[in-house]
């Protein structure tokens, strides 16, 4: 009897630890957490049920004649993709009943406590490259690239500092946006010759823009996880508002007029080869910033160029919304198909860089700042466009996963 009770305790503890790690990396939403935990429990011979919200879950497990219910807390912040990759084979073995609870707990603990694969200075460099790769999408000018190099270093330093000073993390978007706004308005946007100040700020703030939360929330709503999707959507809006308030604080401190928050791009002076290479810089930055192993760089680059190529071609034929939808379908199908293979990383890792190229979150921030600057038509246009685009992305990724369905016996984190 004591042996069975101990076995049940081990299984419940394992499911709790697994759920916590999945919540911390739940970039694809509640459906993935629910599916993975249920499959892992089934492989252990445990009947389990989950109620998932973005920042927690209630897990009920029945085994060995015992029934237990536990609550687990966790929330995705800056994703550790190395942990997601390491978890995939363990989940597969658990769902197939090839590993016991004690061994699974030991391996799960090793994944959870593993050190960052890159030192702090490489992660800082990754965030800077992440911003630099995004800069030509805002303004295709050398000035934009140079300003982003400086501003991106500032935000990267703040992000690394927040890892060591936990109290900074909850207000990091606000602090980063305020500092970037101050530096931009005082140093880089003294005149209108180099485009709108918001366009100079956005690449450096892109690391904090919650486009992934917006799309995950939309996907959860589409999948029927209404409470989870609504809560995640509210949180994404809250993050956008933090960035918006930070930009306004910079405006107040510098004494600039709110009409200086115009959104007009300067004349392009970047050659085409620089625009093409920007996606390589962007993907390298993503790998370093989100702790993705360098060995995956080539595959991720292919997915990025696939997404950009499909979006560019389809946009010329059917417009921006249709082009974004087509790119999301192509990315979702390719990532799901590749994610089937045991030797390749989970779908979310393969999706991540390509998803960021669709840049949905920046539209929300541009819309809010345009409204604050006294440009209501442009502001409402950007906000409504964001709603349309985020729905197109979430729906496209869902259609892509249906086109290339995942196997039933290989849950992915």
FIBARO-256634 format. One record per residue (C-alpha): x, y, z. Coordinates in steps of 0.25 Angstrom, whole numbers, padded with zeros to 4 digits, always signed. Layout:
% residues N
XYZ
...
% end
This chain:
% residues 413
+0000+0000+0000
+0011+0010+0004
+0018+0006-0009
+0006+0009-0018
+0004+0022-0010
+0019+0026-0012
+0017+0023-0027
+0005+0032-0028
+0012+0043-0021
+0024+0042-0031
+0014+0042-0043
+0006+0054-0038
+0019+0062-0035
+0024+0059-0049
+0012+0064-0055
+0012+0076-0047
+0027+0079-0051
+0024+0076-0065
+0012+0085-0066
+0020+0097-0059
+0031+0095-0070
+0021+0095-0081
+0014+0107-0076
+0027+0114-0075
+0029+0111-0090
+0015+0111-0095
+0017+0120-0107
+0006+0112-0115
-0004+0113-0104
-0012+0105-0095
-0016+0094-0105
-0002+0089-0106
+0000+0089-0091
-0013+0081-0089
-0009+0071-0100
+0005+0069-0095
+0002+0066-0081
-0010+0057-0084
-0002+0049-0093
+0010+0048-0083
+0000+0044-0072
-0006+0033-0081
+0008+0027-0084
+0010+0026-0069
-0003+0019-0067
-0009+0031-0060
-0023+0037-0063
-0021+0052-0063
-0029+0064-0065
-0025+0079-0067
-0031+0093-0066
-0021+0102-0072
-0020+0118-0071
-0009+0126-0076
-0002+0127-0062
-0006+0114-0056
-0013+0100-0057
-0020+0091-0048
-0016+0076-0050
-0024+0065-0045
-0018+0051-0046
-0023+0037-0042
-0014+0025-0041
-0012+0013-0032
-0025+0015-0025
-0022+0029-0021
-0027+0043-0026
-0020+0056-0025
-0022+0070-0029
-0011+0081-0030
-0009+0095-0034
+0003+0099-0043
+0008+0113-0046
+0016+0118-0058
+0016+0128-0069
+0024+0129-0082
+0033+0141-0082
+0046+0141-0090
+0046+0127-0095
+0057+0117-0093
+0056+0109-0106
+0068+0100-0102
+0058+0095-0091
+0047+0093-0101
+0056+0085-0110
+0062+0076-0099
+0047+0073-0094
+0042+0068-0107
+0049+0054-0106
+0046+0052-0092
+0031+0055-0095
+0031+0045-0106
+0037+0034-0097
+0027+0037-0086
+0015+0037-0095
+0020+0023-0100
+0022+0018-0086
+0037+0016-0088
+0041+0023-0076
+0037+0023-0061
+0033+0034-0052
+0045+0034-0044
+0055+0035-0056
+0046+0045-0063
+0046+0054-0051
+0062+0053-0051
+0063+0057-0066
+0052+0068-0065
+0060+0074-0053
+0073+0074-0061
+0065+0081-0073
+0059+0091-0063
+0072+0094-0056
+0081+0094-0068
+0089+0107-0070
+0087+0117-0081
+0094+0111-0094
+0100+0125-0097
+0107+0135-0087
+0101+0148-0084
+0109+0156-0094
+0105+0147-0106
+0090+0148-0101
+0092+0163-0101
+0098+0162-0115
+0086+0154-0119
+0076+0164-0115
+0084+0175-0123
+0084+0167-0135
+0070+0163-0134
+0066+0178-0134
+0076+0181-0145
+0070+0171-0154
+0056+0177-0152
+0061+0191-0154
+0060+0191-0170
+0045+0187-0169
+0043+0200-0162
+0051+0209-0170
+0061+0205-0181
+0072+0215-0177
+0086+0214-0172
+0082+0224-0161
+0071+0215-0156
+0081+0203-0155
+0091+0212-0148
+0081+0217-0138
+0076+0203-0136
+0090+0198-0133
+0091+0209-0121
+0076+0207-0116
+0077+0192-0118
+0089+0192-0109
+0082+0200-0098
+0069+0191-0098
+0078+0178-0098
+0086+0183-0086
+0073+0186-0079
+0068+0172-0082
+0080+0165-0077
+0080+0174-0065
+0065+0169-0062
+0070+0155-0062
+0079+0158-0050
+0069+0168-0043
+0056+0161-0043
+0048+0173-0038
+0051+0180-0051
+0045+0169-0060
+0030+0173-0058
+0032+0187-0062
+0043+0185-0072
+0035+0188-0085
+0031+0202-0078
+0046+0205-0074
+0052+0201-0087
+0041+0209-0095
+0044+0221-0086
+0059+0220-0088
+0058+0218-0103
+0048+0229-0105
+0057+0239-0097
+0070+0235-0105
+0063+0235-0118
+0056+0249-0116
+0069+0255-0111
+0079+0249-0120
+0073+0243-0133
+0060+0250-0135
+0064+0265-0134
+0059+0268-0148
+0049+0261-0157
+0060+0258-0168
+0062+0243-0163
+0047+0239-0162
+0037+0238-0151
+0042+0236-0136
+0033+0224-0134
+0040+0217-0146
+0053+0220-0140
+0049+0214-0127
+0041+0201-0131
+0053+0192-0135
+0060+0194-0122
+0046+0191-0115
+0043+0179-0124
+0048+0169-0114
+0037+0174-0104
+0025+0175-0114
+0015+0164-0111
+0012+0159-0125
+0014+0144-0120
+0004+0146-0109
-0006+0153-0118
-0006+0141-0128
-0006+0131-0117
-0018+0137-0111
-0025+0137-0124
-0021+0123-0126
-0027+0119-0113
-0040+0126-0115
-0041+0119-0128
-0038+0105-0122
-0049+0108-0111
-0040+0112-0099
-0048+0124-0097
-0044+0128-0083
-0029+0125-0086
-0029+0133-0099
-0037+0145-0093
-0027+0146-0082
-0015+0145-0091
-0021+0155-0100
-0023+0165-0088
-0008+0163-0084
-0003+0165-0098
-0011+0178-0098
-0005+0182-0085
+0009+0180-0090
+0006+0189-0102
+0001+0199-0093
+0014+0199-0084
+0022+0202-0097
+0012+0213-0101
+0013+0219-0087
+0028+0219-0088
+0029+0226-0101
+0019+0237-0096
+0028+0238-0083
+0040+0241-0092
+0032+0252-0099
+0028+0258-0086
+0042+0258-0080
+0048+0264-0093
+0037+0275-0094
+0034+0271-0109
+0020+0273-0115
+0011+0261-0116
+0010+0264-0131
+0025+0259-0132
+0020+0245-0132
+0018+0245-0146
+0019+0232-0154
+0026+0235-0168
+0038+0228-0173
+0050+0235-0179
+0055+0232-0193
+0061+0219-0195
+0076+0218-0197
+0079+0203-0193
+0083+0194-0205
+0075+0182-0208
+0086+0173-0203
+0085+0179-0189
+0070+0176-0188
+0073+0162-0192
+0084+0160-0182
+0076+0167-0171
+0068+0154-0170
+0081+0146-0167
+0085+0156-0156
+0071+0155-0150
+0071+0140-0150
+0085+0139-0143
+0079+0149-0133
+0067+0141-0131
+0076+0128-0128
+0084+0135-0118
+0073+0143-0111
+0064+0131-0109
+0075+0121-0106
+0073+0112-0119
+0085+0103-0122
+0093+0109-0133
+0092+0095-0141
+0078+0099-0145
+0082+0113-0151
+0081+0107-0165
+0068+0101-0164
+0062+0113-0157
+0068+0122-0168
+0061+0114-0179
+0047+0115-0171
+0050+0131-0170
+0052+0132-0185
+0041+0123-0188
+0031+0132-0180
+0037+0145-0186
+0036+0140-0200
+0022+0134-0199
+0017+0147-0192
+0024+0156-0203
+0019+0148-0214
+0005+0146-0209
+0004+0161-0205
+0006+0165-0219
-0005+0156-0224
-0016+0157-0213
-0012+0169-0203
-0005+0170-0190
-0015+0162-0182
-0016+0151-0192
-0001+0150-0193
+0001+0149-0178
-0010+0138-0177
-0003+0131-0188
+0011+0132-0182
+0005+0127-0168
-0001+0115-0175
+0013+0112-0182
+0020+0114-0169
+0010+0106-0161
+0010+0094-0171
+0026+0094-0172
+0028+0095-0157
+0018+0084-0154
+0023+0075-0164
+0038+0077-0160
+0033+0076-0145
+0029+0061-0147
+0043+0056-0148
+0049+0052-0135
+0063+0058-0139
+0057+0072-0141
+0052+0082-0131
+0038+0084-0127
+0028+0092-0136
+0029+0105-0127
+0044+0106-0129
+0043+0104-0144
+0031+0115-0144
+0038+0125-0136
+0047+0133-0145
+0038+0132-0157
+0026+0137-0148
+0034+0149-0144
+0036+0153-0159
+0021+0156-0159
+0022+0167-0149
+0008+0168-0144
+0011+0174-0131
+0017+0186-0136
+0004+0191-0143
-0002+0192-0129
+0009+0201-0123
+0009+0209-0136
-0006+0211-0135
-0006+0215-0120
+0006+0225-0122
-0001+0231-0135
-0014+0233-0126
-0006+0240-0116
+0001+0249-0126
-0012+0254-0131
-0013+0246-0143
-0026+0238-0141
-0028+0233-0155
-0015+0227-0156
-0016+0222-0142
-0029+0215-0143
-0025+0209-0157
-0012+0203-0150
-0021+0197-0139
-0031+0191-0148
-0021+0186-0157
-0014+0179-0145
-0027+0172-0142
-0028+0167-0156
-0014+0163-0158
-0013+0156-0144
-0026+0148-0148
-0020+0144-0161
-0007+0139-0155
-0014+0131-0144
-0023+0125-0155
-0012+0123-0165
-0004+0115-0155
-0016+0107-0151
-0019+0104-0166
-0004+0100-0168
-0004+0090-0156
-0017+0084-0162
-0010+0082-0176
+0001+0075-0169
-0005+0068-0158
+0004+0063-0146
+0004+0049-0143
-0004+0044-0131
+0007+0038-0124
+0017+0048-0122
+0013+0060-0114
+0022+0072-0116
+0025+0083-0105
% end
